[in-house]
Amino acid sequence: MRDEPKQSNKSNKREENLCARIALNTFLNIREQAVIDMADSGKAVDNKNMTQIFVPLFTTKKEGSDIGLALTKQLMLAQDSKVAVRNNKQGDATYSCAF
């Protein structure tokens, strides 16, 4: 019987991160706008941060400046469109763009 090599927790966490899920859904809402819903296997947004995540340079991370969502919101507004976020029962978040 061969001994299996032991894996460190660091290696296991890296493997968990490689199992990301991205889901896209498209539909027409009641206003007949085209909507793209995007969800991934990331964490839900804290309720206290829901109104802040689209503010330029807002971040909950130790590093980085997180301008992506603020830029997304500005681009959507410039096209008379909207972007929103909602948390799901599964513990992740869905971002919606309505055109």
ABEGO torsion letter per residue (X at the ends): XBBBBBBBAAAAAAAAAAABBBBBBBBBBAAGBBBBBBBBABBBBBAAAAAAAABBGBBABABEAGAAAAAAAAAAAAAGBBBBBBBBAAGBBBBBBBX
